[in-house]
Amino acid sequence: MAKLTTMEELFLDEIRDLYDAERQLIKALPEMAEAASSDELRSAFQSHFEQTVNQVKRLERIFEVLGEKPTGKKCAAMIGLIKEGNEMVKASDETAVRDAGLIAAAQKVEHYEISGYGSARTHAEILGDNRAVRLLDETLFEEIETDQRLGDLAMTVINEEAAGGSNGAGGRRPKTRAAGRSGRDEQ
């Protein structure tokens, strides 16, 4: 990788990273939906798949505005996050416990995307690229909304059902809640 020496180069590098991350998710989300036992979780993954397709299109519009070819830079972080999610699926049966693990894995992905889009949006603003700011804002809002939806789903249905099974606490409810409301965990 060439050294980044300008904010413009950094911004383009971020867009390329996000582009590859989203394209990886387009492949992973249908598998996550298929692995979910909860209809609500499956629906959430399917809905986010549709959003992700549109998010890729928004990134392609940013490339166009920048006069760049839409190419991705291999996003090693997304490779790792998806691998973790796949390992969890293989390590669990199709139950609420798997669904709780899928939500935890999906929220890790969302947090990565929120961070990436937030940084890229700030850099676009600094560069005075108002069109990119608007496109990135739209995606950032969707990522935050998806994270909240997953957290709410975990807290209202999935984690409670998973805890009703084998939670490793001898039938007792754990004192802290698992994957749930990012930044809003209740104790």
URPE-V217339 format. One record per run of one state. SS is the DSSP state (alpha for helix, beta for strand, coil for the rest). FROM is the first residue (numbers start at 1). TO is the last residue. Records with the same first field share a line. If there is no record, write none. Layout:
SS = FROM-TO  FROM-TO
//
This chain:
coil = 1-6  36-38  67-75  91-95  127-129  165-187
alpha = 7-35  39-66  76-90  96-126  130-164
//
